[in-house]
Amino acid sequence: MAKWKELTSLEEWQQILDDSTAKPAVVLKHSTTCPVSANALEEFDSYLAGSPSEDVDYYLVKVIESRPVSNQIAEDLGIQHASPQILYFKDKEPVWNTSHWSVTAKHMSAVLD
């Protein structure tokens, strides 16, 4: 079972972005105060509890607690912030993203597997 790692610093984010040239990554932007985001986190965990792609690294950023990281992700990938939001990127470029009720295990499987 794959598990996500929490991103809390700009240095971590920069390393993940740089590493995406060798291995794609997924980041879930999560608000700890939003029920829609709580549902998205359940869907993310459900996807990871199944048979997720092992060719991808998985991360979570809490958008309130780590706002500078969340803002930098939006800037670096050129994708307007939303929460909850899932972003899939490789070679430092966005491949796919979606937000709110579209963050589902089924949707992630369709794109990532």
C-alpha positions in Angstrom: 0.0 0.0 0.0 1.3 3.4 -1.0 1.1 6.3 1.5 1.4 10.0 1.0 4.0 12.2 2.6 3.1 15.6 4.0 4.8 18.6 2.4 5.5 21.4 4.9 8.4 23.4 3.5 9.4 25.2 0.3 12.6 23.2 0.2 10.7 19.9 0.2 8.4 21.2 -2.6 11.4 22.3 -4.7 13.0 18.9 -4.3 9.8 17.1 -5.3 9.4 19.4 -8.3 13.0 18.7 -9.4 12.6 15.0 -8.8 9.6 14.9 -11.1 12.0 14.7 -14.0 12.8 11.2 -12.9 9.5 10.2 -11.2 6.1 11.8 -11.6 4.3 13.0 -8.5 0.8 13.7 -7.2 0.0 16.4 -4.6 -3.4 16.7 -2.9 -4.0 20.2 -1.6 -6.1 19.7 1.5 -8.0 22.1 3.8 -8.3 20.8 7.3 -11.4 22.9 7.9 -13.5 21.9 4.8 -15.9 19.0 4.6 -15.4 18.7 0.8 -11.7 18.4 1.4 -12.2 15.8 4.1 -14.1 13.7 1.5 -11.3 14.3 -1.0 -8.7 13.0 1.5 -10.8 9.9 2.1 -10.9 9.3 -1.7 -7.1 9.9 -1.9 -6.5 7.4 0.9 -8.9 4.9 -0.7 -7.0 5.1 -4.0 -3.7 4.6 -2.2 -5.1 1.6 -0.2 -5.9 -0.2 -3.4 -3.3 -0.8 -6.1 -2.0 2.7 -6.9 0.7 3.2 -9.6 4.1 2.6 -8.0 5.7 4.8 -10.6 4.3 7.9 -8.9 5.2 9.6 -5.6 2.2 10.8 -3.5 2.1 14.0 -1.3 -0.3 16.1 0.7 -0.1 19.8 1.5 -2.3 21.3 4.1 -3.3 24.6 2.5 -3.9 26.6 5.7 -1.0 25.3 7.7 1.5 25.4 4.8 0.1 28.3 2.8 3.5 29.3 1.3 4.0 25.8 -0.1 0.5 25.7 -1.5 1.0 29.1 -3.2 4.4 28.1 -4.6 2.9 24.9 -6.1 0.2 27.0 -7.8 2.9 29.4 -9.2 5.3 26.8 -10.3 2.8 24.6 -12.1 0.7 27.6 -13.4 -2.5 26.1 -12.0 -4.9 28.4 -10.1 -5.3 27.3 -6.5 -8.4 25.4 -5.4 -9.0 23.2 -2.4 -9.4 20.3 -2.4 -7.3 19.9 -5.5 -5.2 17.1 -6.9 -2.3 17.8 -9.2 -0.3 15.2 -11.2 2.9 16.4 -12.7 6.1 15.1 -14.3 9.2 16.8 -15.8 8.2 19.9 -13.7 5.0 20.3 -15.9 1.4 19.6 -15.0 -0.2 16.6 -16.6 -3.6 16.6 -14.9 -5.5 18.3 -12.1 -9.0 18.4 -10.7 -10.7 19.8 -7.7 -13.6 19.6 -5.3 -16.0 16.7 -5.8 -14.0 15.4 -8.8 -11.3 14.2 -6.5 -12.3 10.6 -6.4 -10.5 7.3 -6.2 -12.2 6.3 -9.5 -11.0 9.4 -11.2 -7.5 9.0 -9.9 -7.4 5.3 -11.1 -8.6 6.4 -14.6 -5.7 8.9 -14.9 -2.9 7.3 -12.9 -3.2 3.6 -13.5 
